Amino acid sequence: MSLLATAAQAVPAAVTDNPSADFSDTPWWLSLVKAVLLFVYLLLSTLLVIWFERRVIGRMQQRPGPNRTGKFGLLQTLADGVKLALKEDVVPRNADKIMFWLAPALAGAMAFVSFAIIPLSNGVWMFGHFTPLQLTDTPIAALLVLAVAGVGAYGIVLAGWSSGSTYPLLGGLRSSAQVISYEIAMGLALVAVFLYAGSMSTSQIVTAQKGLWFIIPAFFSFVVYVITMVGETNRLPFDLAEGEGELTGGFHTEYSSLKFAMFFLGEYVNMFTVSALATTLFLGGWQAPPASPPSVTACSTAAGGACSGSPPSCGPSCSCSCGCAVRCRACATTSS
């Protein structure tokens, strides 16, 4: 009971459903720039993680792993991507052409969309504008991830059905059943976080953890989420959906070239998304454990006045005149 009381005290009393991130100083073109940066970041991270995974597995099997292309084999994944792009794109005769093309695009795109609501920082200066290091946020941002994951399951079903073959159809049914079943447990594991934070906005959830990370009062929910996120991404030991022994490659058996690469890319990007969501909801997000952002009161004291009015302005001396709370915290952090 004392742990629950501590968690209740750590959550701010005046929590609202509205996001704490302020996008009022973010024009549309800046959102486009942030979207491109997120896309490049996820692509580069995927290249490095695939290289690291292949090196580790190689060591476990007493072989060197990728070590030829580039220094330490770092460019091997990029070379494999170029090889996939240049391979022949084979389409089965009995396939539904439209759905056969739509399925990999749907699976790959949905993986990138989910990362849009992850807050990477409080606020930064970009091209003369003070904007949160987050693409977007909504009062139900955490549910948006579950909704997008559900749409991504359609890509799996369509891939198996549109191939016009028995084994991809069976693999698609098995994969979709696994994804949907783990999504139910994942959604239930996040309920405790929503109750503690009083909001489903990811920026608001991160703000609510400045006194206590939710992994402490909601430890069992965190364990359930970790298990479900591994099952959601079809990683070991939950990779039964592919079934190399009886179903060849599962739902993507008939795919080749860039369409197969889209499924492969979507799987790894989805790994980053569920991991970032675990950090955001349970591990304080971008905030360090012992430190918390300066309060508005401390900022107004340092600035010599309360933060009110618009638009915010922050001069070279970091005096917050007529600024919002987010801008004042940034000024107080810079001045300290």
Rosetta blueprint (number, residue, H / E / L):
1 M L
2 S H
3 L H
4 L H
5 A H
6 T H
7 A H
8 A H
9 Q H
10 A H
11 V L
12 P L
13 A L
14 A L
15 V L
16 T L
17 D L
18 N L
19 P L
20 S L
21 A L
22 D L
23 F L
24 S L
25 D L
26 T L
27 P L
28 W H
29 W H
30 L H
31 S H
32 L H
33 V H
34 K H
35 A H
36 V H
37 L H
38 L H
39 F H
40 V H
41 Y H
42 L H
43 L H
44 L H
45 S H
46 T H
47 L H
48 L H
49 V H
50 I H
51 W H
52 F H
53 E H
54 R H
55 R H
56 V H
57 I H
58 G H
59 R H
60 M H
61 Q L
62 Q L
63 R L
64 P L
65 G L
66 P L
67 N L
68 R L
69 T L
70 G L
71 K H
72 F H
73 G H
74 L L
75 L L
76 Q H
77 T H
78 L H
79 A H
80 D H
81 G H
82 V H
83 K H
84 L H
85 A H
86 L H
87 K L
88 E L
89 D L
90 V L
91 V L
92 P L
93 R L
94 N L
95 A L
96 D L
97 K H
98 I H
99 M H
100 F H
101 W H
102 L H
103 A H
104 P H
105 A H
106 L H
107 A H
108 G H
109 A H
110 M H
111 A H
112 F H
113 V H
114 S H
115 F H
116 A H
117 I H
118 I L
119 P L
120 L L
121 S L
122 N L
123 G L
124 V E
125 W E
126 M E
127 F L
128 G L
129 H E
130 F E
131 T E
132 P L
133 L L
134 Q L
135 L L
136 T L
137 D L
138 T L
139 P L
140 I L
141 A H
142 A H
143 L H
144 L H
145 V H
146 L H
147 A H
148 V H
149 A H
150 G H
151 V H
152 G H
153 A H
154 Y H
155 G H
156 I H
157 V H
158 L H
159 A H
160 G H
161 W H
162 S H
163 S L
164 G L
165 S L
166 T H
167 Y H
168 P H
169 L H
170 L H
171 G H
172 G H
173 L H
174 R H
175 S H
176 S H
177 A H
178 Q H
179 V H
180 I H
181 S H
182 Y H
183 E H
184 I H
185 A H
186 M H
187 G H
188 L H
189 A H
190 L L
191 V H
192 A H
193 V H
194 F H
195 L H
196 Y H
197 A H
198 G L
199 S L
200 M L
201 S L
202 T H
203 S H
204 Q H
205 I H
206 V H
207 T H
208 A H
209 Q L
210 K L
211 G L
212 L L
213 W L
214 F L
215 I L
216 I L
217 P L
218 A L
219 F H
220 F H
221 S H
222 F H
223 V H
224 V H
225 Y H
226 V H
227 I H
228 T H
229 M H
230 V H
231 G H
232 E H
233 T L
234 N L
235 R L
236 L L
237 P L
238 F L
239 D L
240 L L
241 A L
242 E L
243 G L
244 E H
245 G H
246 E H
247 L H
248 T L
249 G L
250 G H
251 F H
252 H H
253 T L
254 E L
255 Y L
256 S L
257 S H
258 L H
259 K H
260 F H
261 A H
262 M H
263 F H
264 F H
265 L H
266 G H
267 E H
268 Y H
269 V H
270 N H
271 M H
272 F H
273 T H
274 V H
275 S H
276 A H
277 L H
278 A H
279 T H
280 T H
281 L H
282 F H
283 L L
284 G L
285 G L
286 W L
287 Q L
288 A L
289 P L
290 P L
291 A L
292 S L
293 P L
294 P L
295 S L
296 V H
297 T H
298 A H
299 C H
300 S H
301 T H
302 A H
303 A H
304 G L
305 G L
306 A L
307 C L
308 S L
309 G L
310 S L
311 P L
312 P L
313 S E
314 C E
315 G L
316 P L
317 S L
318 C L
319 S L
320 C E
321 S E
322 C L
323 G L
324 C L
325 A H
326 V H
327 R H
328 C H
329 R H
330 A H
331 C H
332 A H
333 T H
334 T H
335 S H
336 S L
